[in-house]
Amino acid sequence: MEDTNKRIKVTPQILKEKKAKGEKITMLTAYDYSIASILDECGLDTVLVGDSLGNVVMGYNGTVPVTMEEMLHHCRAVHNGVKYALLIGDMPFMSYQISKEEAKRNAGRFLKEAGCDAVKLEGGVEMADTFAEIVKIGIPLVGHIGLTPQTATALGGYKVQGKDIKSAQYQLDSAIALEQAGVTMLVMESVPDRLAELITKKISIPTIGIGAGVNCDGQVLVINDLLGLFNKFVPKFSKQYANLYPLIEEAVKSYINEVKGSKFPQEEHTFKIDDEVLAKLKK
């Protein structure tokens, strides 16, 4: 764990300097105060409140149903636990696609109401003008290309993007267009590793990979995947650094058994009342 006395608040400029120096950037998702506090204390560079909360927190079938109010709620909770990491809020589906004015207004809410330092939007070349309009009003942006979960259906499902020349050229063109629009950082999801490496070298802003190989400027994972909180599915691009599901399951079952068997709470978990007070109450 880093010595927090020596740490300063991470900014987009600091992350760009890390890229220039060849220092890797770390990012994880968080959705509540408790986890956010741990991540920040560990020295993480950036914390993303992802719309992946639709899957891992809300129990939806994807990210599309997630609302602005749900995102802002969780961003506020995470903000309370983050002092040093750059805090990024994910703009949900249809919060920025309808009009540039609505996109600017909703982006501003993440900073004004939830304390975020930046916001993340999905989309490539076709969204560059919207990105530029948001940047003009002083809001730091993170782009997201490759597999974009909000529009996965239009992409043919949750598939790797950029494998053929047309798709690969689109990813490259999008990365360049978003950099020109003023984006400060770019997430690349489910992109072939050598394409991600090429894009990383072509643009001056940091790239963050998730299923995009080791040569991106940094990496991001969903915290629930990293901690092993699910026992049904682990994405190919993810790695379980812990497997907490069976530990939690065992703890909960032990609790249930002890309560049913009157073994919890015990003496050390119990508060006492003076005999004299109790005697008066019984009269």
C-alpha positions as CSV (number, residue, x, y, z in Angstrom):
1,M,0.0,0.0,0.0
2,E,1.3,3.4,-0.9
3,D,2.2,6.1,1.6
4,T,-0.8,8.4,1.2
5,N,1.2,11.2,2.8
6,K,3.2,11.5,-0.4
7,R,0.3,11.3,-2.8
8,I,-1.4,14.0,-4.7
9,K,-4.7,14.1,-6.5
10,V,-4.4,12.4,-9.9
11,T,-5.3,14.6,-12.9
12,P,-5.6,14.0,-16.6
13,Q,-2.3,15.8,-17.1
14,I,-0.6,13.4,-14.6
15,L,-1.9,10.5,-16.6
16,K,-0.6,11.9,-19.8
17,E,2.8,12.4,-18.2
18,K,2.7,8.7,-17.1
19,K,2.2,7.7,-20.8
20,A,5.1,9.9,-21.8
21,K,7.3,8.2,-19.2
22,G,6.1,4.7,-20.0
23,E,4.5,4.3,-16.6
24,K,1.5,2.0,-16.6
25,I,-1.9,3.4,-15.5
26,T,-4.2,1.4,-13.3
27,M,-8.0,1.6,-13.3
28,L,-10.8,-0.5,-11.6
29,T,-14.5,0.0,-11.3
30,A,-16.2,0.7,-8.0
31,Y,-19.9,1.2,-7.2
32,D,-19.9,2.0,-3.4
33,Y,-18.1,3.8,-0.7
34,S,-16.5,0.8,1.0
35,I,-14.8,-0.7,-2.1
36,A,-13.9,2.8,-3.4
37,S,-12.1,3.6,-0.1
38,I,-10.0,0.4,-0.4
39,L,-9.1,1.0,-4.0
40,D,-8.0,4.6,-3.3
41,E,-5.9,3.6,-0.2
42,C,-4.2,1.0,-2.4
43,G,-2.9,3.7,-4.7
44,L,-5.0,3.1,-7.8
45,D,-4.6,5.8,-10.4
46,T,-8.2,6.0,-11.6
47,V,-11.6,4.7,-10.4
48,L,-14.4,4.2,-12.9
49,V,-18.0,4.1,-11.8
50,G,-19.0,2.0,-14.8
51,D,-22.5,1.5,-16.2
52,S,-21.5,-2.2,-15.7
53,L,-23.3,-1.6,-12.4
54,G,-26.3,-2.6,-14.5
55,N,-25.0,-6.1,-14.6
56,V,-23.1,-6.5,-11.3
57,V,-25.1,-4.3,-9.0
58,M,-28.6,-3.9,-10.4
59,G,-29.0,-7.4,-11.9
60,Y,-30.0,-6.2,-15.3
61,N,-29.2,-8.2,-18.5
62,G,-26.9,-5.4,-19.7
63,T,-26.0,-1.8,-19.4
64,V,-28.8,-0.3,-21.6
65,P,-31.4,-0.1,-18.8
66,V,-29.1,1.9,-16.5
67,T,-30.4,5.4,-15.8
68,M,-28.8,8.8,-15.1
69,E,-30.1,8.8,-11.5
70,E,-28.7,5.3,-10.9
71,M,-25.3,6.4,-12.2
72,L,-25.3,9.6,-10.2
73,H,-26.3,7.8,-7.0
74,H,-23.4,5.4,-7.2
75,C,-21.0,8.1,-8.3
76,R,-21.8,10.1,-5.2
77,A,-21.2,7.0,-3.0
78,V,-17.8,6.3,-4.7
79,H,-16.8,10.0,-4.5
80,N,-17.1,9.9,-0.8
81,G,-14.4,7.1,-0.7
82,V,-12.0,8.6,-3.2
83,K,-9.4,11.2,-2.3
84,Y,-6.6,10.7,-4.7
85,A,-7.6,8.7,-7.7
86,L,-9.1,10.3,-10.8
87,L,-12.9,9.6,-10.5
88,I,-14.7,8.9,-13.8
89,G,-18.4,8.5,-14.2
90,D,-19.9,6.5,-17.0
91,M,-22.6,8.3,-19.0
92,P,-25.5,5.8,-19.5
93,F,-27.2,4.9,-22.8
94,M,-29.3,7.8,-24.2
95,S,-27.9,10.4,-21.9
96,Y,-25.7,11.9,-24.6
97,Q,-26.9,10.6,-28.0
98,I,-30.1,12.6,-28.4
99,S,-28.6,16.1,-28.7
100,K,-25.4,17.9,-27.9
101,E,-27.2,20.2,-25.5
102,E,-28.5,17.3,-23.5
103,A,-25.1,15.6,-23.6
104,K,-23.5,18.7,-22.1
105,R,-26.1,19.1,-19.5
106,N,-25.9,15.4,-18.4
107,A,-22.1,15.4,-18.5
108,G,-22.1,18.5,-16.2
109,R,-24.3,16.7,-13.7
110,F,-21.6,14.1,-13.1
111,L,-19.3,16.8,-11.9
112,K,-21.7,19.2,-10.2
113,E,-24.0,16.6,-8.5
114,A,-21.7,13.6,-8.0
115,G,-18.2,15.0,-7.6
116,C,-16.7,13.2,-10.6
117,D,-13.4,14.4,-12.2
118,A,-14.3,13.2,-15.7
119,V,-17.0,11.4,-17.6
120,K,-16.7,8.5,-20.1
121,L,-18.7,8.1,-23.3
122,E,-18.9,5.3,-25.8
123,G,-18.6,5.9,-29.5
124,G,-16.2,6.5,-32.4
125,V,-16.0,8.9,-35.3
126,E,-19.7,9.5,-35.4
127,M,-19.6,10.8,-31.8
128,A,-16.6,13.1,-32.1
129,D,-18.6,16.3,-32.6
130,T,-20.5,15.6,-29.4
131,F,-17.3,14.9,-27.5
132,A,-15.8,18.2,-28.7
133,E,-18.9,20.2,-27.6
134,I,-18.6,18.7,-24.1
135,V,-14.8,19.4,-23.9
136,K,-15.5,23.1,-24.9
137,I,-17.4,23.6,-21.6
138,G,-14.4,22.4,-19.6
139,I,-15.4,18.8,-18.8
140,P,-12.6,16.2,-19.1
141,L,-13.7,13.2,-21.2
142,V,-12.7,9.6,-21.5
143,G,-13.6,7.9,-24.8
144,H,-14.5,4.2,-25.2
145,I,-14.1,2.4,-28.5
146,G,-13.9,-1.3,-29.6
147,L,-16.7,-3.3,-28.1
148,T,-19.1,-0.7,-26.7
149,P,-21.6,-2.6,-24.5
150,Q,-24.4,0.0,-24.9
151,T,-24.5,-0.7,-28.6
152,A,-23.4,-4.3,-28.6
153,T,-26.5,-5.5,-30.4
154,A,-25.7,-3.3,-33.4
155,L,-22.1,-4.7,-33.4
156,G,-23.4,-8.2,-33.6
157,G,-23.1,-9.1,-30.0
158,Y,-20.3,-9.1,-27.5
159,K,-17.5,-9.8,-30.1
160,V,-14.0,-8.7,-30.6
161,Q,-13.9,-5.5,-32.8
162,G,-11.2,-4.6,-35.3
163,K,-10.3,-8.0,-36.7
164,D,-10.9,-7.2,-40.4
165,I,-9.5,-4.2,-42.3
166,K,-12.8,-2.2,-42.3
167,S,-13.4,-2.6,-38.6
168,A,-9.7,-2.1,-37.7
169,Q,-9.6,1.1,-39.8
170,Y,-12.7,2.4,-38.1
171,Q,-11.1,1.8,-34.6
172,L,-8.0,3.7,-35.7
173,D,-9.9,6.5,-37.2
174,S,-12.1,6.8,-34.2
175,A,-9.1,6.9,-31.8
176,I,-7.6,9.8,-33.8
177,A,-10.9,11.6,-34.1
178,L,-11.6,11.4,-30.4
179,E,-8.1,12.7,-29.6
180,Q,-8.7,15.6,-31.9
181,A,-12.0,16.2,-30.2
182,G,-10.1,16.8,-27.0
183,V,-10.6,13.5,-25.2
184,T,-8.0,13.0,-22.3
185,M,-8.0,9.2,-22.3
186,L,-9.3,6.3,-24.3
187,V,-10.6,2.9,-23.2
188,M,-10.3,0.1,-25.8
189,E,-12.4,-2.9,-25.1
190,S,-12.1,-6.3,-26.9
191,V,-9.6,-5.1,-29.5
192,P,-6.8,-7.3,-31.0
193,D,-3.6,-6.7,-29.1
194,R,-1.5,-5.5,-32.1
195,L,-4.2,-3.1,-33.2
196,A,-4.4,-1.7,-29.7
197,E,-0.6,-1.3,-29.7
198,L,-0.7,0.5,-33.0
199,I,-3.4,2.9,-31.7
200,T,-1.5,3.5,-28.5
201,K,1.5,4.5,-30.5
202,K,-0.5,6.7,-32.9
203,I,-2.1,8.9,-30.3
204,S,-0.7,11.1,-27.5
205,I,-3.4,10.5,-25.0
206,P,-3.3,7.4,-22.6
207,T,-5.0,4.2,-23.7
208,I,-6.6,1.9,-21.2
209,G,-7.2,-1.7,-22.3
210,I,-9.8,-4.2,-21.3
211,G,-9.2,-7.3,-23.5
212,A,-6.8,-5.2,-25.6
213,G,-3.4,-6.6,-24.7
214,V,-0.5,-5.6,-22.5
215,N,0.8,-2.8,-24.7
216,C,-1.9,-0.3,-23.8
217,D,-0.9,2.5,-21.5
218,G,-3.0,1.0,-18.7
219,Q,-5.6,-1.6,-17.8
220,V,-9.1,-1.7,-16.3
221,L,-11.1,-4.5,-14.9
222,V,-14.5,-4.8,-13.3
223,I,-13.9,-5.1,-9.5
224,N,-16.4,-7.9,-9.2
225,D,-14.5,-10.0,-11.8
226,L,-11.2,-9.3,-10.1
227,L,-12.5,-10.3,-6.7
228,G,-14.3,-13.4,-8.0
229,L,-17.7,-12.4,-6.7
230,F,-19.5,-14.5,-9.4
231,N,-19.3,-18.3,-9.8
232,K,-21.0,-18.6,-13.2
233,F,-18.9,-16.6,-15.8
234,V,-15.5,-15.0,-16.1
235,P,-14.8,-13.0,-19.2
236,K,-11.8,-14.1,-21.3
237,F,-10.1,-10.8,-20.8
238,S,-10.5,-10.8,-17.0
239,K,-8.4,-12.4,-14.3
240,Q,-9.6,-13.4,-10.8
241,Y,-7.0,-12.2,-8.3
242,A,-9.2,-13.6,-5.6
243,N,-12.2,-16.0,-5.4
244,L,-14.4,-14.5,-2.8
245,Y,-17.7,-16.2,-3.8
246,P,-17.1,-19.4,-1.9
247,L,-15.7,-17.5,1.1
248,I,-18.8,-15.3,1.3
249,E,-21.0,-18.3,0.8
250,E,-19.3,-20.2,3.6
251,A,-19.5,-17.2,6.0
252,V,-23.2,-16.7,5.3
253,K,-24.0,-20.3,5.8
254,S,-22.0,-20.4,9.1
255,Y,-24.0,-17.3,10.2
256,I,-27.3,-19.0,9.4
257,N,-26.4,-22.2,11.2
258,E,-25.2,-20.3,14.3
259,V,-28.3,-18.2,14.5
260,K,-30.6,-21.2,14.1
261,G,-28.6,-23.1,16.7
262,S,-28.5,-20.1,19.2
263,K,-24.7,-20.0,19.0
264,F,-24.7,-16.4,17.9
265,P,-24.6,-13.9,19.5
266,Q,-22.5,-15.0,22.4
267,E,-21.4,-13.2,25.6
268,E,-18.8,-11.0,23.9
269,H,-21.4,-9.7,21.4
270,T,-23.9,-8.7,24.1
271,F,-24.7,-5.6,26.1
272,K,-25.7,-5.8,29.8
273,I,-28.2,-4.0,32.0
274,D,-27.7,-3.6,35.8
275,D,-29.6,-6.1,37.9
276,E,-31.1,-3.2,39.9
277,V,-32.6,-1.5,36.8
278,L,-33.9,-4.8,35.5
279,A,-35.5,-5.6,38.9
280,K,-37.4,-2.3,38.9
281,L,-38.7,-2.9,35.4
282,K,-40.1,-6.2,36.5
283,K,-42.2,-4.8,39.3
